[in-house]
Amino acid sequence: MKWRGSRATLAYIGMVSPGLAVYLLIVTYPIIYSVWLSLTDFNPNRGGVWNWVGIVHYLTMARDPMFWHALRNNIIVVAVSVFGQIPIGFILAYILFRKSVRASRFFQSMVFLPQFLSTIVIGVLWKRLFEADGPVARLIQIVSGNPAAQFDLMLKTSTVMLPISVALIWMYTGFYMMIFLANLQKIDASMVEAAQIDGARESQILFRVMLPLLSASIFVSVILAISGSLRGFDLIFAMTSRGLSRQNAMVLAIFMYQTAFDDYRNPVRFAYGAAISNAVVLISVLLIVLSNAVRRNLRVDEAE
Protein backbone atom coordinates (compact mmCIF):
# COMPACT_ATOMS: atom_id res chain seq x y z
CA MET A 1 0.00 0.00 0.00
CA LYS A 2 2.87 2.37 0.86
CA TRP A 3 4.49 1.61 -2.52
CA ARG A 4 1.25 2.37 -4.31
CA GLY A 5 0.98 5.66 -2.39
CA SER A 6 4.56 6.55 -3.27
CA ARG A 7 3.98 5.75 -6.94
CA ALA A 8 0.86 7.93 -6.94
CA THR A 9 2.80 10.76 -5.31
CA LEU A 10 5.64 10.45 -7.81
CA ALA A 11 3.17 10.36 -10.69
CA TYR A 12 1.46 13.47 -9.33
CA ILE A 13 4.78 15.31 -8.98
CA GLY A 14 5.81 14.23 -12.46
CA MET A 15 2.57 15.54 -13.95
CA VAL A 16 2.55 18.84 -12.06
CA SER A 17 6.25 19.73 -12.16
CA PRO A 18 6.52 20.69 -15.87
CA GLY A 19 3.54 23.04 -15.72
CA LEU A 20 4.67 24.49 -12.39
CA ALA A 21 8.19 25.06 -13.73
CA VAL A 22 6.86 26.86 -16.81
CA TYR A 23 4.57 28.99 -14.63
CA LEU A 24 7.40 29.95 -12.27
CA LEU A 25 9.67 30.77 -15.21
CA ILE A 26 7.36 32.91 -17.33
CA VAL A 27 5.02 34.39 -14.66
CA THR A 28 6.46 34.35 -11.15
CA TYR A 29 10.08 35.18 -12.03
CA PRO A 30 9.25 38.29 -14.14
CA ILE A 31 6.99 39.62 -11.36
CA ILE A 32 9.65 39.16 -8.69
CA TYR A 33 12.33 40.62 -10.98
CA SER A 34 10.16 43.63 -11.79
CA VAL A 35 9.49 44.34 -8.10
CA TRP A 36 13.22 44.07 -7.32
CA LEU A 37 14.08 46.28 -10.30
CA SER A 38 11.67 48.99 -9.17
CA LEU A 39 13.49 49.22 -5.82
CA THR A 40 16.88 49.92 -7.43
CA ASP A 41 18.39 52.42 -9.89
CA PHE A 42 19.42 49.66 -12.32
CA ASN A 43 19.82 50.58 -15.97
CA PRO A 44 21.37 48.30 -18.63
CA ASN A 45 22.86 51.32 -20.39
CA ARG A 46 25.22 51.80 -17.43
CA GLY A 47 26.66 48.31 -17.66
CA GLY A 48 24.38 46.68 -15.10
CA VAL A 49 25.49 48.72 -12.08
CA TRP A 50 22.71 49.23 -9.55
CA ASN A 51 22.07 50.68 -6.09
CA TRP A 52 19.24 50.05 -3.66
CA VAL A 53 16.90 53.07 -3.52
CA GLY A 54 13.81 51.60 -1.86
CA ILE A 55 10.43 53.12 -2.74
CA VAL A 56 11.87 56.29 -4.27
CA HIS A 57 10.41 55.48 -7.71
CA TYR A 58 6.95 54.91 -6.25
CA LEU A 59 7.09 58.25 -4.42
CA THR A 60 8.24 59.92 -7.63
CA MET A 61 5.36 58.28 -9.49
CA ALA A 62 2.85 59.57 -6.92
CA ARG A 63 4.09 63.12 -7.58
CA ASP A 64 4.34 62.76 -11.36
CA PRO A 65 1.46 64.60 -13.11
CA MET A 66 2.00 62.50 -16.25
CA PHE A 67 1.27 59.33 -14.26
CA TRP A 68 -2.06 60.74 -13.08
CA HIS A 69 -2.87 61.94 -16.58
CA ALA A 70 -2.18 58.43 -17.96
CA LEU A 71 -4.22 56.86 -15.14
CA ARG A 72 -7.15 59.17 -15.93
CA ASN A 73 -7.05 58.13 -19.59
CA ASN A 74 -6.85 54.48 -18.56
CA ILE A 75 -9.92 54.86 -16.35
CA ILE A 76 -11.73 56.29 -19.39
CA VAL A 77 -10.68 53.23 -21.43
CA VAL A 78 -11.90 50.91 -18.66
CA ALA A 79 -15.23 52.76 -18.51
CA VAL A 80 -15.62 52.55 -22.30
CA SER A 81 -14.91 48.82 -22.18
CA VAL A 82 -17.20 48.00 -19.25
CA PHE A 83 -20.06 50.39 -20.02
CA GLY A 84 -19.67 50.54 -23.80
CA GLN A 85 -18.30 47.37 -25.35
CA ILE A 86 -20.03 44.93 -23.00
CA PRO A 87 -23.58 46.41 -23.13
CA ILE A 88 -23.44 46.94 -26.91
CA GLY A 89 -22.04 43.44 -27.37
CA PHE A 90 -24.87 42.02 -25.26
CA ILE A 91 -27.54 43.96 -27.17
CA LEU A 92 -26.19 42.75 -30.50
CA ALA A 93 -25.99 39.18 -29.22
CA TYR A 94 -29.58 39.38 -27.95
CA ILE A 95 -30.80 40.72 -31.30
CA LEU A 96 -29.11 37.83 -33.10
CA PHE A 97 -30.35 35.29 -30.58
CA ARG A 98 -33.95 36.47 -30.92
CA LYS A 99 -33.55 36.51 -34.73
CA SER A 100 -34.70 40.14 -34.91
CA VAL A 101 -32.66 40.86 -38.06
CA ARG A 102 -32.33 39.20 -41.42
CA ALA A 103 -29.03 37.78 -42.66
CA SER A 104 -27.95 37.27 -39.05
CA ARG A 105 -24.89 35.21 -40.06
CA PHE A 106 -23.62 38.05 -42.25
CA PHE A 107 -24.35 40.61 -39.52
CA GLN A 108 -22.55 38.47 -36.95
CA SER A 109 -19.51 38.04 -39.21
CA MET A 110 -19.23 41.77 -39.93
CA VAL A 111 -19.35 42.73 -36.24
CA PHE A 112 -16.75 40.09 -35.37
CA LEU A 113 -14.52 40.94 -38.36
CA PRO A 114 -12.17 43.36 -36.45
CA GLN A 115 -10.96 40.40 -34.37
CA PHE A 116 -9.27 39.00 -37.49
CA LEU A 117 -7.43 42.24 -38.28
CA SER A 118 -4.11 43.43 -36.91
CA THR A 119 -4.49 45.97 -34.13
CA ILE A 120 -1.80 48.15 -35.72
CA VAL A 121 -3.68 48.11 -39.02
CA ILE A 122 -6.89 49.13 -37.23
CA GLY A 123 -5.05 51.88 -35.37
CA VAL A 124 -3.57 53.32 -38.57
CA LEU A 125 -7.01 53.10 -40.26
CA TRP A 126 -8.78 55.06 -37.52
CA LYS A 127 -5.89 57.50 -37.24
CA ARG A 128 -6.28 58.31 -40.93
CA LEU A 129 -10.06 58.68 -40.54
CA PHE A 130 -9.68 61.13 -37.65
CA GLU A 131 -6.81 63.22 -39.00
CA ALA A 132 -7.39 66.97 -39.35
CA ASP A 133 -7.66 66.57 -43.14
CA GLY A 134 -9.02 63.01 -43.16
CA PRO A 135 -12.36 61.60 -44.37
CA VAL A 136 -14.24 62.65 -41.22
CA ALA A 137 -13.02 66.24 -41.64
CA ARG A 138 -14.06 66.19 -45.31
CA LEU A 139 -17.52 64.93 -44.34
CA ILE A 140 -17.85 67.72 -41.76
CA GLN A 141 -16.87 70.24 -44.42
CA ILE A 142 -19.52 68.92 -46.80
CA VAL A 143 -22.30 68.81 -44.19
CA SER A 144 -21.48 72.17 -42.60
CA GLY A 145 -20.64 73.94 -45.85
CA ASN A 146 -17.46 75.26 -44.23
CA PRO A 147 -14.42 74.32 -46.36
CA ALA A 148 -12.08 75.26 -43.51
CA ALA A 149 -13.67 72.94 -40.94
CA GLN A 150 -11.31 70.44 -39.34
CA PHE A 151 -11.72 67.41 -37.12
CA ASP A 152 -9.50 68.51 -34.24
CA LEU A 153 -10.68 66.22 -31.43
CA MET A 154 -7.42 64.22 -31.69
CA LEU A 155 -5.43 67.39 -31.02
CA LYS A 156 -7.09 68.40 -27.74
CA THR A 157 -6.35 66.93 -24.33
CA SER A 158 -10.00 67.17 -23.29
CA THR A 159 -11.39 65.36 -26.35
CA VAL A 160 -8.63 63.07 -27.63
CA MET A 161 -10.13 60.02 -25.87
CA LEU A 162 -13.47 60.36 -27.71
CA PRO A 163 -12.21 59.17 -31.14
CA ILE A 164 -10.09 56.52 -29.42
CA SER A 165 -13.18 55.32 -27.55
CA VAL A 166 -15.07 54.96 -30.83
CA ALA A 167 -12.24 52.86 -32.25
CA LEU A 168 -12.11 50.70 -29.10
CA ILE A 169 -15.85 50.02 -29.24
CA TRP A 170 -15.68 49.19 -32.95
CA MET A 171 -12.78 46.80 -32.44
CA TYR A 172 -13.77 44.84 -29.33
CA THR A 173 -17.58 44.83 -29.26
CA GLY A 174 -17.68 41.77 -31.54
CA PHE A 175 -15.59 39.79 -29.06
CA TYR A 176 -18.12 40.29 -26.24
CA MET A 177 -20.99 39.74 -28.67
CA MET A 178 -19.66 36.24 -29.39
CA ILE A 179 -19.26 35.48 -25.68
CA PHE A 180 -22.86 36.43 -24.94
CA LEU A 181 -24.23 34.78 -28.07
CA ALA A 182 -22.56 31.49 -27.19
CA ASN A 183 -24.05 31.59 -23.69
CA LEU A 184 -27.48 32.66 -24.91
CA GLN A 185 -27.60 29.64 -27.20
CA LYS A 186 -27.11 27.41 -24.16
CA ILE A 187 -30.33 28.67 -22.55
CA ASP A 188 -33.25 26.25 -22.78
CA ALA A 189 -35.74 27.66 -25.31
CA SER A 190 -38.62 26.30 -23.22
CA MET A 191 -37.87 28.92 -20.55
CA VAL A 192 -38.45 31.73 -23.04
CA GLU A 193 -41.56 30.02 -24.40
CA ALA A 194 -42.96 29.60 -20.90
CA ALA A 195 -42.41 33.30 -20.19
CA GLN A 196 -44.18 34.22 -23.44
CA ILE A 197 -47.12 31.96 -22.58
CA ASP A 198 -47.39 33.70 -19.20
CA GLY A 199 -47.69 37.00 -21.05
CA ALA A 200 -44.19 38.36 -20.43
CA ARG A 201 -43.13 41.24 -22.67
CA GLU A 202 -39.81 41.27 -24.50
CA SER A 203 -38.31 43.63 -21.91
CA GLN A 204 -39.43 41.33 -19.08
CA ILE A 205 -37.89 38.31 -20.81
CA LEU A 206 -34.64 40.24 -21.18
CA PHE A 207 -34.35 41.55 -17.61
CA ARG A 208 -36.01 38.76 -15.64
CA VAL A 209 -34.94 35.69 -17.60
CA MET A 210 -31.88 36.38 -19.73
CA LEU A 211 -29.80 38.70 -17.57
CA PRO A 212 -29.95 36.58 -14.38
CA LEU A 213 -28.94 33.49 -16.36
CA LEU A 214 -26.01 35.38 -17.93
CA SER A 215 -24.72 37.03 -14.75
CA ALA A 216 -21.62 34.82 -14.64
CA SER A 217 -20.78 35.58 -18.28
CA ILE A 218 -21.26 39.30 -17.65
CA PHE A 219 -18.83 39.37 -14.74
CA VAL A 220 -16.26 37.31 -16.62
CA SER A 221 -16.55 39.83 -19.45
CA VAL A 222 -16.05 42.68 -16.97
CA ILE A 223 -12.84 41.11 -15.68
CA LEU A 224 -11.59 40.57 -19.24
CA ALA A 225 -12.45 44.17 -20.11
CA ILE A 226 -10.64 45.58 -17.08
CA SER A 227 -7.49 43.54 -17.57
CA GLY A 228 -7.43 44.21 -21.30
CA SER A 229 -8.00 47.96 -20.87
CA LEU A 230 -5.16 48.47 -18.41
CA ARG A 231 -2.63 46.65 -20.56
CA GLY A 232 -3.93 48.18 -23.80
CA PHE A 233 -1.05 49.60 -25.80
CA ASP A 234 -0.99 48.87 -29.50
CA LEU A 235 -4.25 50.50 -30.70
CA ILE A 236 -3.66 53.81 -28.92
CA PHE A 237 0.02 53.75 -29.85
CA ALA A 238 -0.88 53.32 -33.53
CA MET A 239 -3.63 55.97 -33.45
CA THR A 240 -1.41 58.69 -31.97
CA SER A 241 1.74 60.30 -33.33
CA ARG A 242 4.90 60.92 -31.35
CA GLY A 243 4.67 64.26 -29.58
CA LEU A 244 1.62 66.21 -28.41
CA SER A 245 -0.97 63.78 -29.77
CA ARG A 246 0.50 60.78 -27.97
CA GLN A 247 1.09 62.79 -24.80
CA ASN A 248 -2.56 63.88 -24.73
CA ALA A 249 -3.73 60.26 -25.17
CA MET A 250 -1.13 58.81 -22.79
CA VAL A 251 -2.16 55.63 -20.98
CA LEU A 252 -0.16 53.72 -18.39
CA ALA A 253 1.22 51.10 -20.80
CA ILE A 254 2.54 53.77 -23.20
CA PHE A 255 3.81 55.85 -20.28
CA MET A 256 5.72 52.83 -18.99
CA TYR A 257 7.16 52.07 -22.44
CA GLN A 258 8.32 55.62 -23.08
CA THR A 259 9.73 55.96 -19.58
CA ALA A 260 11.70 52.72 -19.66
CA PHE A 261 12.87 52.59 -23.27
CA ASP A 262 12.57 56.03 -24.89
CA ASP A 263 14.26 58.27 -22.33
CA TYR A 264 17.96 57.42 -22.63
CA ARG A 265 19.10 60.69 -21.04
CA ASN A 266 18.05 59.74 -17.52
CA PRO A 267 19.92 56.65 -16.22
CA VAL A 268 17.29 55.66 -13.64
CA ARG A 269 14.22 55.73 -15.89
CA PHE A 270 14.46 52.00 -16.63
CA ALA A 271 13.73 51.16 -12.99
CA TYR A 272 11.05 53.85 -12.88
CA GLY A 273 9.35 52.10 -15.82
CA ALA A 274 9.35 48.87 -13.78
CA ALA A 275 7.62 50.72 -10.93
CA ILE A 276 4.93 51.95 -13.34
CA SER A 277 4.36 48.41 -14.64
CA ASN A 278 3.95 47.17 -11.05
CA ALA A 279 1.42 49.93 -10.42
CA VAL A 280 -0.56 48.74 -13.48
CA VAL A 281 -0.64 45.19 -12.08
CA LEU A 282 -1.74 46.46 -8.65
CA ILE A 283 -4.51 48.62 -10.12
CA SER A 284 -5.72 45.66 -12.21
CA VAL A 285 -5.87 43.43 -9.14
CA LEU A 286 -7.74 46.07 -7.14
CA LEU A 287 -10.34 46.60 -9.87
CA ILE A 288 -10.85 42.85 -10.29
CA VAL A 289 -11.24 42.41 -6.51
CA LEU A 290 -13.78 45.24 -6.56
CA SER A 291 -15.68 43.54 -9.40
CA ASN A 292 -15.79 40.27 -7.47
CA ALA A 293 -17.02 42.11 -4.36
CA VAL A 294 -19.84 43.67 -6.38
CA ARG A 295 -20.69 40.24 -7.77
CA ARG A 296 -20.90 38.71 -4.30
CA ASN A 297 -23.10 41.55 -3.04
CA LEU A 298 -25.47 41.14 -5.96
CA ARG A 299 -25.73 37.42 -5.22
CA VAL A 300 -26.57 38.21 -1.59
CA ASP A 301 -29.26 40.66 -2.66
CA GLU A 302 -30.75 38.07 -5.01
CA ALA A 303 -30.71 35.47 -2.28
CA GLU A 304 -32.57 37.84 0.01
Helices and strands as residue ranges (DSSP letters): H 2-23, I 24-28, H 29-38, G 44-46, H 56-63, H 65-80, I 81-85, H 86-97, H 104-112, G 113-116, H 119-129, H 135-144, G 153-155, H 161-184, H 189-197, H 202-205, I 206-210, H 211-213, H 215-230, H 234-239, H 244-248, H 252-257, I 258-262, H 269-303
